[in-house]
Amino acid sequence: GAGMLDADEALRFALAPASYTPAPATAPVLADSRIEACAALLGRVVPEPPVTPPPPTTPPPESGGGGGGTSWPFMLGLSLAVLLLVPDRRHARRPGADRTGV
């Protein structure tokens, strides 16, 4: 929110929370004669707003998908991590084994 600037909306919500619909948000307009007058008093020039470039006409190249989570280096590393973290079962004792080793 914008702090105190949202007070009117907060009051509208408080009056009828079930039927509240927020007002459509509008972008602030910076090309205002007041801003230009203030800039002139300060001796500054108000720059022109930047031109938005047109969207690209060609689709981006295919990357193979998966985001690298299914690539072979990742799968190899995952397999090695699993092998290193799983306890070695060859040296584990059996539940009924004698503790003296006999």
HELIX and SHEET records of a PDB file:
HELIX    1   1 GLY A    3  ASP A    6  5                                   4    
HELIX    2   2 ALA A    7  LEU A   15  1                                   9    
HELIX    3   3 SER A   33  LEU A   42  1                                  10    
HELIX    4   4 GLY A   66  GLY A   68  5                                   3    
HELIX    5   5 TRP A   72  LEU A   85  1                                  14    
END                                                                             
